């Protein structure tokens, strides 16, 4: 796993050897960033369920203003700090070691809103749509902001997203992984 582009291009990132953590494949990451590249400059990004921090770090490397990386696992948060240090991108990163619900509530209390929110919960946990619902109700997404969900349950997520006030404007499939783009 490595940083694909930007100031930290080519830096190898540490990953967590744990069956609950599944790093986003480089080909998925590359496609994702080709799609959102024009929205990254000076953006405020949330990497929810950050794992090793690879997605948030990629956003930082490509020029986002601030990336918030949230994960409830102490092991993951330690890995994020190691990877931020390795890439020298700590100054624009905020690492939060909390459950996603508490994390989102805290952002709301701090009046933080995001341009891009990346949601990649463990595939077995059916919480991606719950996350989106909470983000919308707490008004954490800016007017022109986007949400990206990574999932292996595309049909389930799309069916549940239809019940929310969001527009699905793109879906991509990469083997087991699916990216769903919302605004």
C-alpha atoms as one frame of an Amber mdcrd trajectory, in Angstrom:
protein
   0.000   0.000   0.000   1.449   3.345  -1.045   0.601   6.993  -1.629  -0.238
   7.288  -5.326   0.230  10.996  -6.035   1.090  14.386  -4.600   3.712  15.511
  -2.108   4.072  12.063  -0.505   3.919  10.129  -3.797   5.470   6.671  -3.586
   5.665   6.534   0.208   4.877   3.030   1.433   2.287   3.037   4.181   2.063
   0.624   7.064  -1.119  -1.422   7.191  -2.898  -3.262   9.943  -2.696  -7.052
   9.869  -6.206  -7.708  11.081  -9.145  -9.465   9.471 -11.437  -6.589  10.516
  -9.349  -4.083   8.545  -9.240  -4.262   4.780  -7.093  -1.670   2.977  -8.543
  -0.037  -0.119  -6.741  -1.506  -3.119  -4.453   0.824  -5.074  -6.524   0.411
  -8.261  -9.691   1.420  -6.379  -7.873   4.335  -4.767  -6.481   5.464  -8.125
  -9.940   5.428  -9.729 -11.482   7.216  -6.757  -8.944  10.025  -6.923  -9.255
  10.357 -10.706 -12.977  10.998 -10.159 -12.655  13.533  -7.297  -9.320  15.191
  -8.174 -10.896  18.533  -9.191 -12.614  18.839  -5.793  -9.573  18.192  -3.565
  -7.618  21.473  -3.600  -8.184  23.327  -0.295 -11.041  20.982   0.696 -11.901
  19.798   4.178 -12.106  15.999   4.171 -13.403  13.382   6.578 -12.063   9.835
   6.365 -14.576   7.996   8.551 -13.506   4.479   9.584  -9.982   5.499   8.545
  -8.137   2.244   9.311  -4.483   2.870   8.429  -5.322   6.387   7.213  -4.415
   5.680   3.584  -7.395   7.528   2.070  -7.076  10.602   4.292  -3.324  10.668
   3.680  -3.871  10.478  -0.082  -6.192  13.513   0.176  -3.532  15.377   2.176
  -0.809  14.447  -0.287  -2.963  15.809  -3.122  -3.594  19.187  -1.499  -6.664
  19.135   0.710  -6.574  21.821   3.405  -7.413  19.546   6.345  -8.175  15.850
   6.663  -9.961  14.448   9.698  -9.240  10.752  10.168 -11.615   8.961  12.528
 -11.360   5.402  13.806 -12.443   3.810  17.077  -9.574   1.280  17.122  -6.510
   2.278  19.150  -4.429   0.035  16.906  -5.694   1.865  13.802  -5.113   5.298
  15.335  -1.516   4.362  16.224  -1.014   3.220  12.617  -2.498   6.500  11.300
  -0.047   8.501  13.418   2.871   6.369  12.141   1.773   6.853   8.516   1.267
  10.602   8.957   4.754  10.868  10.413   6.205   8.763   7.600   4.581  11.034
   4.972   5.266  14.248   6.940   1.607  15.255   6.594   0.740  15.576  10.305
   0.322  19.370  10.262  -2.930  19.304   8.254  -4.359  16.142   9.808  -6.687
  15.742  12.772  -6.847  12.197  14.121  -9.887  11.240  16.193 -10.003   8.034
  18.250 -13.766   7.594  18.750 -16.750   5.628  17.556 -18.174   7.170  14.380
 -21.397   8.348  16.070 -19.532  10.223  18.808 -17.101  11.581  16.240 -19.908
  12.961  14.040 -21.710  14.468  17.029 -18.502  16.210  18.108 -17.993  17.669
  14.621 -21.536  19.026  14.746 -20.905  20.678  18.124 -17.721  22.241  16.698
 -19.603  23.473  13.581 -17.285  21.595  11.245 -18.615  20.859   7.753 -16.894
  18.833   5.066 -16.385  19.108   1.315 -15.673  15.379   0.940 -16.614  12.532
   3.268 -15.250   9.036   2.649 -17.118   6.240   4.433 -15.501   2.815   4.495
 -16.819   0.815   7.466 -16.021  -2.862   7.896 -18.025  -4.603   5.173 -19.775
  -6.924   7.621 -21.120  -3.958   9.622 -24.251  -2.554   8.016 -23.584   1.055
   9.081 -22.652   3.024   5.950 -26.181   4.306   5.343 -26.614   5.045   9.066
 -23.472   7.170   8.808 -24.876   9.076   5.827 -28.178   9.616   7.618 -26.361
  11.024  10.646 -24.126  13.241   8.490 -27.186  14.709   6.789 -29.175  15.238
   9.996 -26.183  16.939  11.674 -25.572  19.059   8.533 -21.918  18.023   8.286
 -21.762  18.117   4.474 -21.227  21.456   2.744 -23.692  22.592   0.057 -21.585
  21.314  -2.875 -20.046  18.487  -0.846 -19.840  14.820  -1.775 -20.003  11.561
   0.141 -18.294   8.416  -1.094 -19.169   4.988   0.300 -16.947   1.951  -0.206
 -18.914  -1.276   0.180 -19.276  -4.843  -1.024 -23.071  -4.628  -0.604 -23.878
  -2.242  -3.439 -27.539  -3.181  -3.945 -28.329  -3.106  -0.223 -26.682   0.311
   0.193 -28.380   1.794  -2.888 -31.785   0.509  -1.791 -31.345   2.042   1.677
 -29.909   5.299   0.307 -33.073   5.813  -1.781 -34.890   6.484   1.509 -32.612
   9.472   2.233 -32.445  12.944   0.726 -29.324  12.257  -1.368 -28.592  11.872
  -5.039 -26.536   8.901  -6.167 -24.606  10.350  -9.081 -22.107   7.583  -9.781
 -21.367   3.943  -8.893 -18.213   2.027  -9.743 -17.364  -1.636  -9.221 -13.822
  -2.951  -8.724 -13.956  -6.665  -7.987 -15.548  -6.986  -4.540 -15.312  -3.251
  -3.809 -17.932  -0.753  -4.938 -17.752   3.023  -4.725 -21.033   4.927  -4.443
 -20.864   8.716  -4.962 -23.515  10.933  -3.374 -24.351  14.612  -3.262
